[in-house]
Amino acid sequence: MPGDALIDTTITEPSGVYPYHAILFGGWNNTAHSSFWYYSFGGTPIEKRFDGVFSGTLAGHPASSYNAYRYKKVVAEGWAAVTTWCDYVVNTSAPEVTGPGLASPSSNTISSGTWVVAGFNGSVFLDNITWKHLSDFRGADGSGGWIRSNYLTKQQTPCWS
């Protein structure tokens, strides 16, 4: 889940000192869940990377060296799970936000006429506004933010789960 930590605590140097490495899972790059994006902590600045796979390496460390951790006291925000995605066209330039009602519009504006993929059954209703979650791999900035549904026009193409 977004926010899960992957931590490499493998000691490989003879001195017993190893610069441990941590990444935070951000989300899936595709609906097949075969690759993901993440934040890499270990240098300055922190990197947002889109090359995550569970084979090979993650930020230069063997993927097999990482252990996954989830903070058990995180309270879900109650937003609907998105399992179906559909194609939409933005019908008026609109700001992407990090969460319905929880953030001001970000600097990422999606221009009118842009094609996006947004959650069909994962809409939420908050403060008389319906919001749709953008897909990680076709959102305005790849982070899978939210957009007001009245800024979108659904295309007559099949949706996928």
Phi, psi and omega per residue, in radians:
M1 nan 2.618 3.077
P2 -0.920 2.344 -3.112
G3 1.698 -0.217 3.072
D4 -1.133 2.497 -3.136
A5 -1.743 2.437 2.981
L6 -2.053 2.113 -3.033
I7 -2.178 2.245 3.076
D8 -1.696 1.944 -3.139
T9 -2.009 0.376 -3.117
T10 -1.256 2.256 3.067
I11 -1.678 2.017 -3.079
T12 -2.067 -0.259 -3.107
E13 -1.519 2.551 -3.135
P14 -0.997 -0.507 -3.117
S15 -1.268 -0.203 -3.100
G16 1.423 0.077 3.119
V17 -1.851 2.244 3.126
Y18 -2.436 2.285 3.104
P19 -1.248 1.589 -3.121
Y20 -0.879 2.697 -3.090
H21 -2.313 2.505 3.123
A22 -2.325 2.518 2.997
I23 -2.312 2.689 3.043
L24 -1.957 2.213 3.093
F25 -1.149 2.288 -3.132
G26 -1.813 -0.696 -3.112
G27 2.839 3.047 -3.106
W28 -1.480 2.527 3.064
N29 -1.452 -0.342 -3.063
N30 -2.619 2.899 -3.110
T31 -1.272 -0.301 3.108
A32 -1.380 -0.164 -3.107
H33 0.982 0.688 3.133
S34 -1.728 -0.236 3.049
S35 -2.583 2.777 -3.049
F36 -2.523 2.898 3.037
W37 -1.897 2.732 -3.061
Y38 -2.751 2.889 3.010
Y39 -1.771 2.266 -3.140
S40 -1.817 2.163 3.114
F41 -1.889 2.184 -3.132
G42 2.863 -0.117 3.104
G43 -2.625 3.091 3.092
T44 -2.121 2.218 0.026
P45 -1.432 2.956 3.037
I46 -1.098 2.421 -3.097
E47 -1.779 2.461 2.942
K48 -1.781 2.044 -3.039
R49 -2.093 2.601 -3.087
F50 -2.041 0.308 -3.033
D51 -1.902 0.439 -3.066
G52 -1.326 2.172 2.987
V53 -2.441 2.726 -3.088
F54 -1.568 0.322 2.996
S55 -2.300 2.760 -3.102
G56 1.421 -2.255 -3.083
T57 -2.214 2.711 3.013
L58 -2.139 2.000 -3.110
A59 0.929 0.658 3.087
G60 1.486 -0.020 3.114
H61 -1.909 2.515 3.125
P62 -0.997 2.249 -3.123
A63 -1.004 -0.559 -3.117
S64 -1.212 -0.230 -3.141
S65 -1.468 -0.210 -3.075
Y66 -1.504 2.516 2.974
N67 -1.994 2.494 -3.104
A68 -1.637 2.449 3.134
Y69 -2.354 2.479 3.063
R70 -2.315 2.262 3.071
Y71 -1.265 2.083 -2.982
K72 -1.352 -0.203 -3.088
K73 -1.723 0.211 3.089
V74 -1.226 2.290 3.129
V75 -1.688 2.184 3.124
A76 -1.097 2.546 -3.090
E77 -1.456 -0.052 3.067
G78 1.408 0.211 3.099
W79 -1.346 2.599 -3.097
A80 -1.157 2.476 3.068
A81 -1.252 2.465 3.140
V82 -1.789 2.081 3.089
T83 -2.128 -0.177 3.126
T84 -2.219 2.295 -3.117
W85 -2.052 2.544 3.129
C86 -2.361 2.748 3.077
D87 -1.437 2.396 3.100
Y88 -2.369 2.768 2.956
V89 -2.026 2.355 3.105
V90 -1.298 2.154 -3.060
N91 -1.654 -0.094 2.999
T92 -2.724 2.496 -3.123
S93 -0.961 2.313 -2.997
A94 -2.485 2.479 3.083
P95 -1.359 2.499 3.001
E96 -1.557 2.469 3.105
V97 -2.125 2.853 -3.105
T98 -1.425 -0.309 3.102
G99 -3.047 2.469 -3.100
P100 -0.968 2.076 3.058
G101 1.316 -0.026 -3.032
L102 -1.907 -0.143 -3.107
A103 -2.562 2.672 3.046
S104 -1.344 2.839 3.126
P105 -0.949 2.425 3.128
S106 -1.428 3.137 3.116
S107 -1.379 -0.065 -3.124
N108 -1.522 1.823 3.105
T109 -1.796 2.291 3.110
I110 -1.623 2.116 -3.066
S111 -1.287 2.581 3.074
S112 -0.983 2.418 -3.129
G113 1.598 -0.154 3.129
T114 -1.291 2.372 3.045
W115 -1.437 2.347 3.051
V116 -2.364 2.879 3.023
V117 -2.002 2.219 -3.089
A118 -2.365 2.745 -3.121
G119 -1.150 2.210 -3.140
F120 -1.445 -0.798 -3.105
N121 -1.810 0.155 -3.109
G122 -1.905 0.422 3.129
S123 -1.265 2.636 3.044
V124 -2.193 2.641 3.135
F125 -1.977 2.079 -3.088
L126 -2.542 2.233 3.128
D127 0.919 0.789 3.116
N128 1.109 0.345 3.093
I129 -2.169 2.349 3.041
T130 -1.672 2.257 -3.129
W131 -1.973 2.563 3.053
K132 -2.110 2.433 3.141
H133 -1.468 2.266 3.115
L134 -1.422 2.526 3.114
S135 -1.205 2.554 -3.117
D136 -1.015 -0.640 -3.001
F137 -1.627 -0.056 3.059
R138 -2.386 0.308 3.067
G139 -1.258 3.017 -3.065
A140 -1.032 -0.680 -3.126
D141 -2.239 0.250 3.110
G142 1.430 -0.002 -3.068
S143 -1.652 -0.066 3.115
G144 1.230 0.892 3.127
G145 -1.370 -2.751 -3.084
W146 -2.214 2.664 3.110
I147 -2.470 2.557 3.103
R148 -1.137 2.343 -3.064
S149 -1.173 -0.447 3.140
N150 -1.276 -0.065 3.046
Y151 -1.639 0.035 -3.056
L152 -2.082 2.542 3.001
T153 -2.098 2.093 -3.093
K154 -1.238 2.392 3.110
Q155 -1.523 2.685 -3.133
Q156 -1.504 1.027 3.107
T157 -2.191 2.735 3.135
P158 -1.082 2.530 3.031
C159 -1.619 2.895 3.118
W160 -2.346 2.746 -3.133
S161 -1.963 nan nan
